[in-house]
Amino acid sequence: MAFVQPAPGATGSLLVVDDNSDDLALFARAVRELSVKVDTASSGAEGLRKALHGGYHLIILDYNLGDMTGTEILLRLKEAGNAIPVLIQSGVGSEFVVARALALGAQGFIAKDSPDYPNEVKTKLQMALSRPIVTPPGGTTSERRVAVAELESAIDDLVERSRGSFSAVGFASPDGFRVTTRIRRAGSLSAETLCAMVASATSSSRFLGQGLGTKELRILVAEFQDGMLFCAPVADFGFLFAVSPTTGPEAASARREFEFAVRELANLLDSMTKLQRLGY
């Protein structure tokens, strides 16, 4: 399905993923005055496949799809390194959906039940299409591969030493995505939830530039409903994190274990960097 109109305002190729045909038709009417080409998908699986292989300028995801949620698709796109802007739209549970979508990196949110839905769609599309696509920073492919391999080793060591004091340990890329986890209690924390927690906490901490190996190592501690989240930046590679299921004094030993692992990793990566500079 495609709609091409000559009217000014916004231009580009859009992918709209929604399992409700009436809502797809409503969206089509809302953008009929814009110079945009619209492609559609009626399921999460189809939308994800098209998003990964198509050359779209913007993707609009319904939150409540039959086979997955819009934020699950957003997470999969980020994990694949897809930097195309995404808008999430929904008509139910808006406050929760907005918070989760923005924490996971969506450009904005469209309320389906808005009394001014057509204008909201046009405004959000124009804003999203006018922003440049930003690719997260990072080193060379070989540098990242080596560092991530060492991170995986640090994660395994931390899980082994923690003896169950962490419900999850992992690594998240700079924007809070591409999470590798070691879950101690299956089902307690999904990858999507962990991504949202890490992305939300790190985006507000302003310490992306404080990497491991620096003299002043910084560890972010964030308390949530069921425990504590510990995060430490690894240069521009992302964040080592761990989740303790307890809070207050009971989480002190878990934090010490995490700090130890962070410093060990910092020393290791620092030594690797020095060896690389010497040509080894």
N, C-alpha and C positions, 0 to 999 in steps of 0.2 A: 504494500500500500504506500503511495507516495503523493504528496501534495506540494506543488511548486507554485508560488505566488510572486508577482513582481513588486509588490508593495515594499517600501523601505522599512527598516527597523532592526531586523536581525537576519543574518544569513548563515547558512551552514547546513550540515547533514546531521539529522537527529535520529536516535534510536529510542523508541518508546516501548517499554516492557510492561505489559498489563494483561491480566487474564480476564478482564471484563471488557467485552466488546462495546458496551455502551460508554464506558469511560474512555476508550480509545477514540470513539466518535466525538465525544465531548472535547477531548484534547485537540482533535483535528479541526474542529470548528474554532477553537480558541486561537489557533495559529494560522488560520486561513489568510490573514492580512500580512503575514510575515513572509519574507523570501527564504523559506527554509524547505528542505527536502526531508520528509519524514518516513522512516522505516519502522515497522512494528514487530513485536514478538508477543505471543500470547501465553508464554510460560517462562519460568526462570531459566530452565535448561536451554531453551531456544534463545532467550535473550543473552545469556552468558556466551553461548557459541558465537552469536552474531557480533557481540561486543568485542570479543577477543580477535575476530578475524576481519571485522569491517573497519572502514576508514571514517568513523564518525567524529564530528566536532563536539557533540554533547550527547549524554545518555540520560534518559529520564526513567527511573525505576519506581514502580509501585512497591510499597512496602509489603503488602499482604498478597503474595502470589501463592498459587496452589501448591507448588513443589518446593519453594524456598522463599526466604524474605529478601527484600531489596537490599538490605544491609549485608546479607550473605553474599549476594552477587558483587556488591561493592568491595567487600573483603577479598573475594577471589580475583577481582580485577587488579586490586592493588598488589596482591601477592604475585601476580603475573607481570608486574611492572608496567601496567597500563595506566598512563597519566591523563587519559581523557576525562574532562570534568563530568561530574555526576550530580543530578538533582534527584531527591527522593520525594515522592508524593504519597499521601495517605489520607484516608477519611476517618480513621479510628485510632485511638491511643496516641493522639498527635504529640503530646508533650514528651512522652517516652521516645517516640520515633524520632522526633527532632533532635533530642539530646544524643541518641545513639548515632544517628546519621552524621551529625556534625562532628562528633568525636572520632568517627571513622573516616573523616575527610571529605564528606559530601560538600558541594559548593553551596547548597541551599535546600530548602524544603518548600513544597507546594501543598497547601491544604485543599484536598478535593471538595470538602464541604464548605469552602469559602463562598460567601454570597457574591463575591466579585472574582470568581474563578478565572474567567477569560483574561481579565487585566492582570491578575496575579501571575498567570502562566506567561504572558507576554513580557512582563517586567522581569521575572526571574530568568527567562530565556535570554533576553537582551543582556542582562548583567553577566550571566555565565559565559555567553559567547564572546563577550568583549574582553574577558580576562585571558592573559597569555597562559599557555600550558607550561607548568613548571615541573621539571624532572628533579627528584631528590638528589642532593649531592652525594658523591661517593668517590672512592679511589679507582684505580684501574681494576679490570676484572681479576687479574691474578692476585693483586693485593687484597681484594675483598674476599676471594676464595680462601686464601691462607688465613686471614683474620677470622672469618666465619667458622672455619674448621677448628681453630683454637677455641672459639666461643663454644662450639658444640662440646668440646672436651671439658671446658670449664663447667658447663651445665651438668654434664654427667658426674663430674667430681662433686659438685655442690649437692646434687641429689643424693649421692652415696653418703656424704658426710652428714647431711641434715637428718637422716634417720626418721623421716616422716614429719619433721617440723615445718615443712613447706607443702602446701597443697598443689602448687604449681611452680615450676622454674622454667625460664626460657629466655629467648632473645627476640627483640622486635626491631625492625629496621627504623630509620630516622623518623618516618611519618607515623610510626606505631603499627605498621603492618608487617607481613611476612614473619609471623610468630612461630617459633619452634618451641614446643612445650614438652615437659615431662610431667604428666599428671599422676599425682599420688592417689587421689580418690576419683575414680572415673565418674564423669558426669557432673562433678562439683562446679567446674568452671569450663565453659566452652571457649574455643579459640576466639570467637566473635566477642565474647564478654571480656576476655583478656586484652584483646586489641583495643577495645573501647576504653578500658581502665588505663592502659599504658599511654594511649594517644591523648586521653584527656589530662592525665597527670603531667606528662612530659611537656605538653603544649603550654601549660600554665607555669611551668617551673623555670623557663628561660635559661636552661643550661645545656642546650644542644651543643654549644661550643666547648663545654668542659669535658674533654675526653679523658679516657683512662691513660695513665702514664704521666699526667700532669702532677705537679707538686701538691696542689690542693685538690684532692679527690673529693668529689661531691656525690652524696647518695641521697636521692629523693625518697622520703618516707610519706606515704599517703594512707590515711585510714579510711576504710569503707565499711559497709554494713557487717560483713562477716570476717573481718581481719585487717591485715596490714599489707600494703604493697611497697616493696623496695625496688628502686630503679637506679642504675648507674650508667651514664653514657659511655659508649665505646667510640671515641672520636666521632667521625661521621658515618660509622658503620651501624649505629643504632644503640639499643639499650639492653643490658643484661638485667633481668628482673626476677624477683621471687615473691611469692604470695604466702604469708603466714596466716593460718586460720584463727590466730589469737591476736588480741590487742593488749596494749598497756605493758606492764612489767613482764608478763608471760611471753611477749614477743621479743624481749631483749636478747635472749640467746640466739634466736633466729636471725636477728639483725647482725649479731657478731659473726655468725657463720657466713652471712652474705658479704659483710665487709672483708672478711678474710679471703673469700673467693674473688672478690673484685680486685683486691690488691695483688693477689697471685696472678691474675690475668693481666693486670697493668704491667707488672714486672716482666711477664712473659712477652707481651707484645712490644714493650720497650726494648727488650733484648733483641727480638727479631728485627726491629727497625734498625738498630745499630749494626747488626750483622749484615743486613741488606746494603747499608751505606758503605760498609767495608768491602763489599763485593762477594760475600759468601752466599 
